[in-house]
Amino acid sequence: MKEVTISLGSNINPLINLQKANELIIKNFKLIKSSKIYSSKSEGFQGDDFLNQVILCNTDLEFEKAIQYLKKIETSMGRIKELEKFSDRLIDLDLLTYGDEILKKNGQEVPHKDIEKYPFVLVPLAEICPEKIHPINKTSFKKMLSEKNNFFNKVKVI
């Protein structure tokens, strides 16, 4: 069984879509803990604010199957793969960590490359897993967040 963290985000009917995604995720993942829901401005384009959350789960799914299952949830909820990197999202699910493993397969990787880049990922991740160590840089998520002075100013709890 692997302990995993998953990032959820939406700016289209976000509360409804986060709730639905959580319900679908727990069909194949055992929920351990959920972060608060955070609001943040859209990044890289003009759009409605996003709501984001990170959840901690256990799963028996292998890495590639876990990714496939999350992508299947996105599709089943009506997400159409955007051509643009930054755009409105019905739902966006990303596997942030998969145990303590460092993996790259079929264009997917863990730990996810955006953990340190975006406040809406690192703030909720540090909330639920403060002492968990990033497998590559060997720093806790709490310490990583403490080194990002402006991150708390970019998100707010709803």
N, C-alpha and C positions, 0 to 999 in steps of 0.2 A: 504494500500500500504506500502510495506517495502522497506527501503533503504538498499541496499546490496553492498558488495564489492566482486569482483571476480578477482582471480589471473589467468593469462594466461602465459604459458611457452611452448617453443619448441626449439629443437636443430636440427630438420630435416626440411629443407626448412622453417626456422622459420618465416621470414617476410610474406611469402605467407600464412602459417598456422595461424599466429596470425590474419592476416586480415580476413581470412575465418571464423575463430572462432568468431571474433567480429561481422561479418555480421550475423552469425547464432544466436548469443546471443541476438542481438537486436530485434529478432522476438518475444521474450517473455519477454524481459527486456527493460525498457526505459533508454537509456544511458543518464547520467548526465555529466560525466567527465571521461576522459582517462588520465592515466599517460603517460609520455614519455616511450619509449621502452629502456630497459636496457640490456646490455650484461654482462654475468657473466660466469666464468669457470664452467664446470660440477662439481658436488659435489658427492663424494663417488665412482667415477669411471672415467676412462679415456674416454673422448668423446669430441665431438665438443662443442664449447661454446653455451650457451643457450641465447635466447632472452626472456625477461619477461616484463610483463605489468600488471597493476592493473586498473580495471575500476570500477566506481561508477555508480550504476543503481537503478531504482525503479522497483518493481515487485509486481504483485498481486498473484504470485505463493506462495503456502504454502512451508515451509522449505523443506519437503521431495520431493515435486514436483520440486522445484528449483534444488535440487541436481540431481534428476533423469534427468531433462532436460539437465543439463551440462554434465552428463555422456552419454546421448544420442548423444550430439554433438560430444564428443570424439569418440564414436563408429562410427558415420556417416562419420567422417573424416578419419577413417581407423585405429584408435588406437586399438591395441590389448593389453589387460591387461597384464602388465609385471609381471613375477614372482619375479623379483628382485626389491628391493625398489629403487635403483639407477641405471638408465639405460637411453639410448637415448629415447627421447619422440617426437612423431609426434605432439602431443598437450597434454597439461595437464591443466585442468581447476579445480580450487578449490574455493569453496564458503568460503570467509574469515570471513565475518560478515553478519549477518541477523538482521537488525535493531540493537537494543541493547540487543538482546536476548542471553541467554546462553542455548544451547540445545545439547543433545546427543541422537541420534536416529539411529538405524541400523548401527552402526559403524562410523557415520558421526557426526561431532561436529562443533559448532560455539560458540565463535570465534575459528578459526582454530588454532590448536596447533603450527603450524610452523610460525606464524606471527613474533614472536620475535627471532626465530632461524636462519632465512635466510635473508641476505641482499637483495636478489632479490625479496623478498616479502615486507619487511618493508620499504625499500627506496621508491619504487613507491607508497606504501600505504600512507606513511607520506607525499608524494608529493601532493596527491589529497585530503587527509583527515587529514591535520595536527592537527586540533583541536578535531577530533573525539576521544571519550574516549573508551578505551578498556573495555568491560563490566566486565571483571574479576578483572584486576589489577587497574582499575580506573585511568589510566594514559593516556594522549593523545599520539597518535602515533608519533607526533613530539618530545615529551619528551622521549618516548621510544627510538627513533632513536638517540637522542642526547646523550643517555647513552651508545650507542654502538660505541665506538671510531673508530674501524676499518671497519665499514660497508661500508663507502663511497669508501674505497680503493678496495673493492671487486666487485663493479659494475661500469659500465660506460654507459653514454647515447650514443646511436648510432645516 
